[in-house]
Amino acid sequence: MGKLKEECGVFGIYAAENADLTPAVYAGLFALQHRGQESCGIVVNDDGVFTADKDVGLVGEVFTESRLAALGRGNMAVGHVRYGTTGSGGVRNAQPIVVDHIKGHMALAHNGNLVNSAELRSELELAGSIFHTTSDTEVIAYIITKERITSPSIEEALASAMNRLDGAYSLVLMSPSKLLAVRDPHGFRPLCYGRRQDGSYVVASESCALDAVGADFIRDLEPGEILIFDGEEPRSDRRHCGRFRQSLCVFEFIYFARPDSVINGCSVHSARIRAGELLYKRHPAEADVVIGVPDSAIDAAIGYARASGIPYDAGLSKNRYVGRTFIVPGQSSREDKVRIKFNPVSSAVCGKRIVLVDDTIVRGTTSERIVKLLRDAGAREIHMRIAAPPFRHPCYYGTDIDSAENLIANHFTVEQIRDKLGVDSLGYLEQSDAEELCGGLTGFCSACFSGRYPTQVPSNAGKNRFEYRISDRRA
């Protein structure tokens, strides 16, 4: 594992009248593709009749023109792009999940990770529930469905279910007559909504998806807020707001979100520029050029260059057609994969002292090979700067790092990591810097740096904890 894996992305649209909503959902999911590249799905609601399609692959690969047309028209739709942090990949864990129950249908798209999913699933299984997936999203769906049986409305069922759900969950939920959006009371994951000129409302993980469908941004959902779309104006249920201190994932600004998104009023691009400026303040270097590792470290590299006065240049070229699951035919070497994904721009690095800016170091394997590529291209000195503090602790809220054993910062000092990577100097952001990236914005989860978690830590947090083997349970 060379890089952290992205979160999932959720998208929903509510229109006053039936229309062809699939182009908007397609565009919204395309804008959120960076958040999940394993699978994708869309569910369209036509007067209570749900039509769903989901598959493994990228949005542009899965949803051909004919598959979009087969989804038909409706006045509501929900979409999802997945990178799973609970449950394996594959079509069975693709979302949205569709549930049929005695009071109708429900479609659910989820971004985040529950910390009490194992306990809830065990309880449900002992009560006779049959699970068809190995993701915690199905646990959420069952809890909401159980509450719906005795609740007067889907929003009441959701509000009751939230008393039992612990962890990170930004949800878009569709019933036969309503579209709901909710953000967990900690506010771990982003969720916002806007309105298009035709009067339809759009909900999305990031504001860049609103831009993609021509929706004007209205605001972010508050932590704990339920937003209900069932008429001309959305209704807000804030009964769960204020239960906890806000804990927005700081990595949304460092790595996950697109730079053109705005989260909680803070520009992601500006936050990353600020990270580079703070890096220079903490770790200045005498150099000839500043370069960034494409794509998410480019903004921080520009910030470092501005603060230092050292020119910025594109010293690494990235092959845009190399996907996350790329495999070199007949080869298993990570070095080959790195070389095909990145290539130095020799004229920008040969004979020069370089400041190399990256967003994170996880295991260090990718960083080590990028440094070697630059050395082979003639770089005279390499001063590496990381636009985040050392990653020392597992994340239980949706980032695919579930073991401290995988983290290089837990095994080596900064000086030892410097020597292992083969760079002339190495500098990280301080934790206090990471929490200052958005100026006056407060309320971040930075447990991956500090080990101070906003919730209870789960006893079993493995990604594949619901992938049972025969030996795990009685036949």
C-alpha positions in Angstrom: 0.0 0.0 0.0 1.7 3.2 -1.1 -1.2 5.7 -0.6 -4.3 6.0 1.5 -7.4 4.9 -0.2 -10.2 7.3 -0.9 -13.6 7.3 0.7 -16.9 6.6 -1.0 -19.0 9.3 -2.7 -22.7 9.7 -2.4 -25.1 11.7 -4.6 -28.9 12.3 -4.7 -31.3 14.4 -6.7 -35.0 15.3 -6.0 -37.2 16.9 -8.7 -40.7 18.1 -8.5 -41.8 16.2 -11.6 -40.7 13.1 -13.5 -37.6 13.7 -15.7 -34.6 12.0 -17.1 -32.4 12.3 -14.0 -29.7 9.8 -15.1 -27.5 12.4 -16.9 -27.3 14.5 -13.8 -26.5 11.5 -11.6 -23.9 10.3 -14.1 -22.2 13.7 -14.1 -22.3 13.9 -10.3 -20.8 10.5 -9.8 -18.2 11.3 -12.5 -17.2 14.3 -10.4 -16.9 12.2 -7.3 -14.9 9.4 -9.0 -11.8 10.2 -7.0 -13.6 9.1 -3.9 -14.2 5.5 -5.0 -13.0 3.5 -8.0 -14.1 -0.1 -7.2 -17.7 0.1 -8.1 -20.6 2.4 -8.8 -24.4 2.3 -8.9 -27.6 4.3 -9.5 -31.2 3.8 -8.4 -34.1 5.8 -10.0 -37.5 6.2 -8.3 -40.5 6.5 -10.6 -43.5 7.0 -8.4 -42.4 4.4 -5.9 -41.0 1.9 -8.5 -37.2 1.5 -8.1 -35.0 0.7 -11.0 -31.4 -0.1 -10.0 -28.1 -0.8 -11.8 -24.7 -1.2 -10.3 -21.4 -2.9 -11.2 -17.7 -3.1 -10.6 -15.7 -0.5 -12.5 -15.5 3.2 -13.1 -18.6 5.3 -13.8 -17.6 5.9 -17.4 -17.0 2.1 -17.9 -20.2 0.9 -16.2 -22.8 3.3 -17.3 -23.0 3.2 -21.0 -25.7 5.1 -22.8 -27.9 2.0 -23.1 -27.6 1.2 -19.4 -28.5 4.8 -18.4 -31.5 4.7 -20.7 -32.7 1.4 -19.1 -32.9 3.2 -15.7 -35.8 5.3 -17.1 -37.3 8.4 -15.8 -38.3 9.5 -12.2 -38.5 12.3 -9.8 -35.7 11.0 -7.5 -32.4 9.2 -7.8 -29.5 8.1 -5.7 -26.0 7.3 -6.8 -22.8 6.0 -5.3 -19.1 5.4 -6.0 -17.3 2.9 -3.8 -14.0 2.3 -2.3 -14.9 -0.2 0.5 -13.4 0.1 3.9 -15.6 -2.7 5.3 -16.2 -5.7 3.1 -14.4 -6.9 0.0 -14.8 -5.4 -3.5 -17.1 -7.0 -6.0 -20.6 -6.4 -7.2 -22.4 -7.7 -4.2 -21.0 -4.9 -2.0 -21.6 -2.2 -4.6 -24.1 0.5 -3.7 -26.7 1.9 -3.4 -28.3 -0.9 -1.4 -32.0 -1.5 -2.1 -34.2 -3.0 0.6 -37.8 -4.2 0.2 -39.9 -4.2 3.4 -43.5 -4.3 4.4 -43.9 -0.5 4.1 -42.2 -0.1 0.7 -38.7 0.2 -0.7 -35.6 1.9 0.5 -32.4 2.7 -1.4 -29.3 3.7 0.7 -25.9 5.1 -0.3 -23.3 5.5 2.5 -19.9 7.2 3.0 -18.1 6.4 6.2 -17.5 3.5 8.5 -19.4 2.4 11.7 -17.4 1.5 14.7 -20.1 -0.7 16.2 -21.1 -2.5 13.1 -19.8 -5.9 14.4 -22.0 -5.7 17.5 -25.1 -4.6 15.5 -24.6 -7.2 12.9 -24.3 -10.0 15.4 -27.4 -8.8 17.2 -29.3 -8.8 13.9 -28.1 -12.2 12.8 -29.1 -13.7 16.1 -32.6 -12.2 15.5 -32.8 -14.0 12.2 -31.6 -11.3 9.7 -30.0 -12.6 6.6 -27.2 -10.6 5.1 -26.4 -10.5 1.4 -23.3 -8.3 1.6 -20.3 -7.9 3.9 -20.4 -4.2 4.2 -21.5 -2.1 7.2 -24.0 -0.3 4.9 -26.3 -3.3 5.0 -26.2 -3.1 8.8 -27.4 0.5 8.6 -30.1 -0.5 6.2 -31.4 -3.2 8.5 -31.4 -0.9 11.6 -33.3 1.8 9.7 -35.8 -0.8 8.3 -36.4 -2.2 11.8 -37.3 1.3 13.1 -39.4 2.0 10.0 -41.8 -0.9 10.9 -42.9 0.9 14.0 -42.3 4.6 13.0 -44.8 6.9 11.3 -42.4 8.1 8.7 -39.0 7.3 7.2 -37.4 10.4 8.8 -38.6 9.3 12.3 -37.2 5.8 11.6 -33.9 7.4 10.5 -33.8 9.6 13.6 -34.4 6.6 15.9 -31.8 4.5 14.1 -29.2 7.2 14.7 -29.4 6.5 18.4 -27.9 3.1 17.6 -25.3 4.0 14.9 -21.9 5.0 16.1 -19.1 6.2 13.8 -18.9 7.9 10.4 -21.9 8.0 8.1 -23.0 10.5 5.5 -26.1 8.9 3.9 -28.4 9.6 1.0 -31.6 7.6 1.5 -34.6 7.2 -0.8 -38.1 6.0 0.1 -41.0 5.7 -2.4 -41.9 9.4 -1.7 -38.9 11.1 -0.1 -35.2 11.7 -0.4 -33.3 12.1 2.8 -29.7 13.2 3.5 -28.0 12.8 6.9 -24.6 13.5 8.4 -23.6 11.7 11.5 -23.5 13.7 14.8 -19.7 13.8 14.7 -19.6 15.2 11.2 -16.7 12.9 10.1 -17.5 13.0 6.4 -18.7 16.0 4.3 -22.2 16.3 2.8 -23.7 19.4 1.1 -26.7 20.3 -1.0 -27.7 22.8 -3.7 -30.4 23.7 -6.2 -30.5 23.7 -10.0 -32.2 26.3 -12.1 -35.0 23.8 -12.9 -35.8 23.7 -9.2 -34.4 20.2 -8.5 -32.3 19.7 -5.4 -29.0 17.9 -5.3 -27.1 16.3 -2.4 -23.5 15.3 -2.7 -20.3 14.4 -0.8 -18.5 17.4 -2.2 -19.4 20.7 -3.8 -17.5 19.8 -7.0 -20.4 17.4 -7.8 -22.9 20.3 -7.5 -20.8 22.3 -9.9 -20.8 19.4 -12.3 -24.6 19.3 -12.6 -25.1 23.1 -12.6 -26.5 23.3 -9.0 -25.9 26.4 -6.9 -24.3 25.5 -3.5 -26.7 26.3 -0.6 -24.8 24.9 2.4 -23.2 21.9 4.1 -25.3 19.8 6.3 -24.7 20.2 10.0 -23.3 17.2 12.0 -26.4 15.2 13.1 -28.8 17.0 10.7 -31.4 15.1 8.7 -32.6 16.9 5.5 -35.9 15.8 4.0 -36.9 16.5 0.4 -40.6 15.8 -0.2 -42.0 19.0 -1.5 -41.1 22.4 -2.8 -38.7 23.3 0.0 -36.5 20.9 2.0 -37.2 20.3 5.7 -34.5 20.0 8.4 -34.5 17.8 11.5 -31.8 18.9 13.9 -32.6 16.8 17.0 -29.2 15.0 16.8 -27.2 18.2 16.2 -24.9 19.3 18.9 -24.6 15.8 20.5 -20.8 15.7 20.0 -18.0 18.1 19.2 -17.5 18.2 15.4 -14.8 15.9 14.2 -14.5 16.5 10.4 -11.7 14.3 8.9 -8.7 16.6 8.4 -7.6 14.3 5.6 -10.4 15.6 3.5 -8.4 18.8 3.1 -5.0 17.1 2.9 -5.7 14.4 0.5 -9.2 13.0 -0.1 -11.3 15.9 -1.5 -10.9 17.5 -4.9 -9.1 20.9 -4.8 -12.1 22.7 -6.4 -14.4 21.6 -3.5 -15.4 23.8 -0.6 -16.1 22.0 2.7 -17.5 23.7 5.8 -16.8 27.0 4.1 -13.1 26.2 3.5 -11.6 25.9 0.0 -9.7 22.6 -0.3 -7.3 24.3 -2.7 -6.6 27.1 -0.3 -6.0 24.7 2.6 -3.4 22.8 0.6 -1.7 26.0 -0.4 -1.6 26.9 3.3 -0.1 23.4 4.0 2.8 24.2 1.7 3.4 27.6 3.2 3.5 26.1 6.7 5.8 23.4 5.5 8.3 26.0 4.3 8.0 27.9 7.7 8.7 24.6 9.6 11.3 23.1 7.2 13.0 25.6 4.8 15.5 24.3 2.3 18.0 25.8 -0.1 17.0 24.5 -3.5 16.6 25.3 -7.2 13.1 24.0 -7.8 10.0 22.8 -6.0 8.0 19.9 -7.5 4.9 18.0 -6.3 3.9 14.4 -6.6 0.7 14.5 -8.8 -2.1 15.0 -8.1 -3.0 15.9 -4.6 0.4 17.3 -3.5 0.6 19.8 -6.4 -1.3 22.6 -4.4 1.0 22.1 -1.4 4.0 22.3 -3.6 2.8 25.6 -5.1 2.3 26.9 -1.6 5.8 25.9 -0.6 7.2 27.6 -3.7 5.2 30.8 -3.1 6.4 31.0 0.5 10.0 30.2 -0.3 10.5 32.1 -3.5 11.9 29.0 -5.1 10.4 28.4 -8.6 7.8 25.7 -8.9 8.0 23.3 -11.9 6.3 20.1 -13.0 9.1 17.7 -12.3 7.0 14.5 -12.4 4.6 13.5 -15.2 1.7 11.2 -14.3 0.2 8.7 -16.7 -3.6 9.6 -16.4 -4.6 6.2 -17.8 -3.0 4.1 -15.0 -5.8 3.1 -12.7 -5.5 2.2 -9.0 -5.9 -1.5 -10.0 -3.3 -1.4 -12.8 -1.2 -4.6 -13.1 1.9 -4.8 -15.3 1.3 -7.9 -17.6 3.7 -10.7 -16.6 5.4 -8.7 -13.9 4.8 -8.2 -10.2 7.3 -5.5 -9.4 6.0 -2.4 -7.7 9.0 -0.5 -9.2 7.7 -1.3 -12.7 4.2 0.1 -11.7 5.6 3.2 -10.2 7.8 3.8 -13.3 4.8 3.5 -15.6 2.6 5.7 -13.4 5.2 8.4 -12.9 8.1 9.7 -15.0 10.5 12.5 -14.2 10.7 15.5 -16.4 14.5 15.4 -16.9 14.9 19.1 -17.9 13.2 20.2 -14.7 15.3 18.0 -12.3 18.6 17.1 -13.8 21.5 18.7 -11.9 19.2 20.6 -9.6 18.5 20.7 -5.9 14.8 19.7 -5.5 12.2 20.2 -2.9 9.8 17.2 -3.4 6.4 17.8 -1.8 4.0 14.9 -1.2 0.8 14.6 0.8 1.6 11.5 2.9 4.0 8.7 3.6 2.2 5.5 4.5 4.6 2.5 4.1 7.2 4.5 2.2 7.5 2.1 -0.7 6.1 4.4 -3.3 8.0 7.4 -1.9 11.3 5.4 -2.0 10.8 4.5 -5.7 9.8 8.0 -6.7 13.0 9.3 -5.1 15.0 6.7 -7.0 13.4 7.8 -10.3 14.4 11.4 -9.6 18.0 10.4 -8.6 18.2 8.4 -11.9 17.0 11.5 -13.7 20.0 13.5 -12.3 18.6 15.2 -9.3 21.5 16.5 -7.3 19.7 16.9 -3.9 16.2 15.9 -2.8 14.6 17.6 0.2 11.3 15.8 0.8 8.4 17.7 2.5 5.2 16.0 3.6 2.0 18.1 3.8 0.7 16.1 6.8 2.1 14.9 10.2 3.4 11.4 10.5 0.5 8.9 10.2 0.9 6.7 13.3 -2.6 5.4 14.2 -5.3 3.4 12.3 -8.5 5.1 11.2 -11.8 3.6 12.1 -14.0 6.1 10.2 -13.5 5.1 6.5 -9.9 5.4 5.6 -8.4 2.1 4.6 -5.6 1.9 7.2 -6.6 -0.6 9.8 -3.3 -1.6 11.3 -0.5 0.4 13.0 1.9 -2.2 11.7 1.6 -0.9 8.2 2.7 2.6 9.1 6.4 3.5 8.5 6.3 6.2 11.2 5.7 3.6 13.9 8.9 1.7 13.0 11.4 4.5 12.2 12.4 7.9 13.4 12.2 10.8 10.9 16.0 10.6 10.4 15.7 6.9 9.8 12.9 7.4 7.3 15.0 10.0 5.6 17.8 7.5 5.2 15.5 4.8 4.1 13.9 6.9 1.4 17.3 8.2 0.2 16.6 11.9 0.6 18.9 14.6 1.8 16.3 16.0 4.3 12.8 15.2 5.4 10.2 17.4 7.1 6.6 16.8 8.1 3.8 19.2 9.1 3.2 19.4 12.8 -0.2 18.3 14.1 -1.1 21.8 15.2 -0.3 22.9 11.6 -2.7 20.4 10.1 -5.5 21.8 12.3 -4.8 25.3 11.1 -5.1 24.7 7.4 -8.5 26.3 7.2 -7.8 29.4 9.3 -10.4 29.8 11.9 -12.3 26.6 11.1 -12.1 24.1 14.1 -13.5 20.7 15.0 -11.3 18.2 13.2 -10.7 14.5 13.7 -6.9 14.0 13.6 -6.8 10.7 15.5 -4.6 9.2 12.7 -1.8 11.6 14.0 -2.6 11.7 17.7 -4.4 8.5 18.6 -7.1 10.5 20.4 -10.4 9.1 18.9 -13.8 10.8 19.1 -15.6 7.5 19.6 -15.0 4.1 21.2 -12.4 2.1 19.3 -13.9 -1.1 17.8 -12.6 -4.5 19.0 -12.6 -5.8 15.4 -11.8 -3.2 12.8 -10.5 -5.4 10.0 -11.8 -4.5 6.5 -12.9 -8.1 5.9 -14.3 -8.8 9.4 -17.6 -10.1 7.9 -15.8 -12.3 5.3 -16.3 -15.5 7.3 -14.3 -18.7 6.6 -15.8 -22.1 7.4 -13.4 -22.4 10.4 -14.8 -19.1 11.8 -18.2 -20.5 12.6 -19.9 -23.9 13.0 -21.1 -25.6 9.9 
